[in-house]
Amino acid sequence: MNPRPTGPILGACGAVVLLLASAPVGAREALVGHIDARFDLHRDVALQIWELAELGYQEFESSALLQAQLGTAGFAVENGVAGMPTAFVAEAGSGGPVIALLAEFDALPGITQTAAPVREEIPGKAGGQACGHHLFGTASLAAAAALRDWLQATGTPGRIRVYGTPAEEGGSGKAYLVRAGLFDDVDAVLSWHPGDVNRAELGSSLANRSARFNFSGVSAHASTAPEKARSALDGVEAFNFMMNLMREHLPQETRVHYVITAGGEAPNVVPDHAQAYYYVRHPDAQVLLQIWQRVEAAARGAAAGTGTTVDWEIMHGSYNLLPNSVIAERMQANLESLGGIRYSAAEEVFAGQIFPTLDTPEFALGSETAIQPINRERGGGSTDVGDVSWNVPTAELSTATWVPGTPAHSWQAIAAGGTTIGIKGLQLAAKALALTAADFFEQPELLQEARAAFDAARGAGFEYTPLIGDREPPLDYRRAP
Ligand SMILES: [Zn+2]
């Protein structure tokens, strides 16, 4: 371990020489300077992943790109962890606490857009970065590289780890990493998400479980021999009907949504296969598990009544977030010290064109320059960061990578994420993550406070039961059924 430098190093001629490896600059200058100096690199990496827009568990090039960058930055990288070819764990530093950053990179299917401020689809492209995960992964890389060099230069004990987490969108990649025990020795997880606002997040999310329900029947001519047939589509329709009746009798904050992914090909052939794909969400994972039993009972009942059979495959499952107040408050303080985002003249023009296309925007143009108060409200979405947060003290922050008022999963999010507006949000997130991690490395007592807050929030006797159950990662879930 190197001793911490205490003052400027004088050169032979008496002039002050700042040696990069042991310069007596504060953590703040070192980390922020490191990230600022690599703006172009971060832009290039993020925009490559934006362009690739690879779907869940198929993010081979995006993952390889982040791994290569982490390797160059001095990290030891292990890939293909927890049965997921595109997952990885990268680590640098030695001894001390382990602070982890998460890196997402998957895109969403069915939505594409150029980096233009008007609706402009890209025909033939499979998906787009409508949730900004290209920025997510790259900001974590940027923060981690800065922290690695700072830990080394100052001889601070501690390890910085980056988890490459595939398939956040409906694949629950992080739940498999958690289930495999890969977070067991982590002291704190600092996460973030692209957004339209700068602030730390103390709000929770909805626990979420999904499944594909496969109904099987008997095919026959729909007009000459209907009595010999049992329609799998009838099974799906009966199931959907029961589920829609059930809504009235579910706890108030439950969310149920479904699509029919198979329902036959021709009206004159009674379908022997039909499938419905369901998401069920609730703020509390334990309540969700109880609701789920009723969902399975409805599927069985629908099959019994239509003379079909049913089985189902759990596709993903994510806990609600358990945000850590100690970490979130450090994030908020660091965001406030950094300040918001300033648009260039060209970015202002771009934002001015996007803004009128937004439906009832919650934030006004110009709000990107400010840091909003810490958010304590629960969102309507779900994330597999939830599973991490019930196992390790975890908090998230948001930065305005999108024009204020832009919702996630929109063409406007893809568009702004493909410009320097997105990259500026990435840079702000990277700095806030790096400064917060440095706070915890420099003041290990903060980690104890975070742990105490975690224990209190989680409650005594909590046992983590993954909502994914014992299934293996659904590596082909983004391929057509
Ligand atoms: Zn997302």
Residues whose N, C-alpha, C, O or C-beta is under 5 A from the ligand:
A	BS01	ZN	C131
